[in-house]
C-alpha cells in the first residue's frame, strides 16, 4: 500500500500572529499625500562630482514609471506647497525604492532612503509655509546580495519602477507596537533562546494581537495590545538570559566593489547623512565610522554635511575610528604602504578633528600580516578590530575574540576579532548568537557586536535603535550596552591582564585566491611601491622640499590598496580605474625621478647581483626590451657609469645536458628541469617536477575571485608543448631558451635564462591567457628536506610549516608571501624570487608559485589577456640569511635609475633603508629603517638624530641606532 | 555607428558599471541577439533593461530592434 504523506494542515497560531503583524504594518502611516509634480533627469556619473546628462531637461516622473538606467544617476525634483491639512503635523517624506537616494529640501540635506529604509523626518528641517523645493540624487547600485532580504534580488536591477513619493504622517502608536512585535517575534522564532520562553511569547503575542480589531476602520485596540505587551510580556522576568554585549553602531563601506570609487562618494554621503539624522532624533545614539579617505570626500564635496558631522564628533555621537586611510588589504601591501595608510589616515583625522585615533578598524579585511602590530603600535594605535577570522574561517575556529596580538618583532596590540558578522540589524537573535559564539567570556570582558547595514554603506535605522531601547525590558536578553568603539576597547581590553596572546599572522582561512586574482594590478602595485621609494629618495637628494605632490600621489595609490581593489574582488570598471590611477602615478613618479648621466643605486646595499640593464644596443633581451646582463658593482646609495663587459669565451655548452659554470642542467621540452646539478655545492637540487607549469581547474563557487578550494589539485588540465625548448639567444652573460606551451585556449611562452655569473635561473612568462576557472602554478619540487618554508613579508620573514599534520597546516594550503619564498636545509636551499606574485603553496619539498587565475565573478573577464612576468629560481648555499636572499630579491625588484645626485647621509647598513622622505611638516628628513633578517645590533651614526614614531612625532634623540629582530625604526635628520 | 559598435562601446560600459556584461551576437532583421553575463545573467528584471536597450537604439540609431536575450549564468549560479 502506498504511503501518502499528509502535508495539508491548518494555520498555526504563530502563523496567525505573523499574518496579523503584516496587517498591522500597513497602518504605520496615518496619512499619505502623494507628490505628483516630480520631474526626473537621467544621467551617468563620470567622476566624483561630474555627470553626463542624457537629456537637456527634466521629464515628469509618475508612479508606475520606469526610472534609473544602467550605471545611471537620477536627479529628481519637485516644488511642493503643503496642503493646509498637513500643516501643524509631524511630517515625514516617504519614498520606497531599491535604489539609494539623498534628499535635499530647500537646500538642506534632510536624509536618505534606500532598500533598508523608506522615510525620513521632514518637519524639523522645513518651514511648512514655504514652497518646499525637493532635490534628490539617486543612484542604483545596491550590492547583489542582501543578508536580511535575500529575496530582494527580485527587484535588484538597473531599471526600477517608481512607487511614488509621499509626505506622510506616522501613527506612532502602531509604529511602536510594530517595533515591539519585530523584537519579540525575532526571539520567538530563534532557537537560540529558551524554548519555554518562546512558547510563552508565541502564546502572549497571539493574545496581544487578539486585542486589535483589524476589521474596524480605525484599527481599534492598538493601545490595548501595547499595554498587554508591556504588562504581560515585558513585565515577565522569570526567564533569565546571560551575557554582556557591547553594541557598536557601524556601517561598512567598500570604497569600490560592485561600484566604482567615484560612486562611494555619494554612498558615504547617504550613510553619514542618515546617521546624523538618527543622532538628531536619538541623543543617546552613537555611531562609528572609519576610513579618513571617505571623510575627505565628504569634506570636499558636501561641506555642509561635513560641518554637521564635525559637530556630532565634538559632542561624542559621531566617532571617527580606524587610523588607516582606507581599509586596505593587509596581505599584499608592503610595510611602507601600511605605514603610509596610518600616517596619512592619522594626519587627516588630526587636521579635521584635532586628534588622532588609537585603533585600527578593519572589519572586512581578508587576514592580517604579522608585520601589522608593530606598524600600528608605532602609529599611535593600541587597538585592532577585524571580524573575518571568526566568522569566515573555513576550517578552524579562531581561538580568541578579545586578545593580545603579538607581531613579528614582539610588539603587541590589543585585539578584537568580534565573534559575528560586522553587518547585523540589531536583532535579539543576532546579539544572542554573538554572545554564544564569544570564546573569551571569562577573560575578555564584554563581547563586541556591530550593528548596521554595510558593504555599500547605509548604516543603522530607526528600527535598530528602537529595538535597542527595548532590550533592557527583556530578562531573556544578554545585558546590552550601546557604546562607541573606543569605549568598548578601553573598557574591556585596556589593562586586562587576563587576555591571552596570539603570536603570528592572522591568517584568514578563506579568500586565498586574492593573493593571485588580477595579477596585473598586483605586479603594478609592487613596482610602484618601489618607485615611490625611489622618487622620495631622489627628492631628498635634490633637497626638494615639497611633500604635497608625493603625498597626493601616495594617497591615490593607497586607495587602490583597498581590500576589494588590490585583492581583485571587484567589477571590471574598478580594474580600469585602478589601472588608470597606476598609469598616472607611474608617469608622475617618473617625472619626479628624472634622469641623469650615471646609474644610481637607491638600495643601501652593494649591487652585486646580476641584473638586466636596458640598452637599445644590448645583446640580450628581457620584457621585450634590448639590454645587457651585468653586475653593476655599485656601492650603496652611490652612482657609477656602467659598461657591459664583453665576454667572448664560451661559457655554456649545449647537449642533452646544458653545462654552465654553476650547473649541469637537464631540461625537458616543456621547460621543466629534470636535473639541476650544482657544480659548486656538488649536489642535485631537483626531486620531482621542477619549474613545471601546472594548470588546475579552479571552481570555488560564488566567491569566485576570492577563494581557492583545498582540493584544487584534483583536476589538472593538459598543457601541450607546441614548440619544444630550444636556445633562442646567447651572449657572454646569458643564454635564453624558449618553449611554447598551450592549452585549448591559451598560449604560454616560457623563456628560461641561464647565466655565466649568477646562480639564478630566470623564467620569463609571456602568456595569452584565455581561460575560465583555472589556476596556473609553477611547481618546484626540491631535493631539500625541511618542514618549514620561509616567506618574505616585506619587513622580515615568516616560517610556515610544509607538513599537513593538523587542521591548522591543512587550512594554510595557500599563503601570501612577498618578494621571495624558500625551502632550505642545513647547507643550502632553493629560493624563488618574484617580481609581483603573492600566492604560494608549500607541501613537503614542493613550492607552488601561483601565477594566474581566471575568475568570472565579480569581473567576467578577470585576468584574461596578455601577461608578462618573471621569477628567479635561486639555489643557494647556507640559509636564507647567509645567502642574502632578501638582498638579492631587492636587487631583482628595484631597478637602477639614472641620476647625478649624491647621497650625503649615512647608509645605515645592515638595516634596509625602507624609505627616505621629507617629514610631513617639512622640517626634517625622515629615514625609515627595517631589520629584516632577525638580527640584533647597533649602528653608530656619528651624528645625533631624532628618534621618531611612524607619525613622525619626536620621541627622543640618539647618535646610535639600536635595533632588534624585525624592528622598523624611524629617525629624523 | 553600427548596432554592434553601439552595443560594445555605448551600452557595454554602462552595464559593466552595475556588475553586468553584454556581448553582441548578431542582428538578423530586427532581432538583435545579445548575450548577458555577470549580474545581468541572473537579473530577474532583465526584460526592463532589454526594453531600455531597444529604446536607446531607436533614439540614438533610429533603428527598430527586438532584443533576443541569452543569459549565460556562471555554473555556481545556474541552479
Interface residues (C-beta under 8 A of the other chain):
Chain A: X44 X66 X69 X70 X71 X72 X140 X141 X144 X153 X154 X155 X156 X157 X158 X159 X258 X259 X260 X571 X572 X573 X699 X701 X702 X704 X773 X856 X857 X858 X859 X860
Chain B: X11 X13 X14 X15 X16 X17 X18 X19 X20 X21 X37 X38 X39 X42 X43 X44 X45 X46 X48 X49 X51 X52 X74 X75 X76 X77
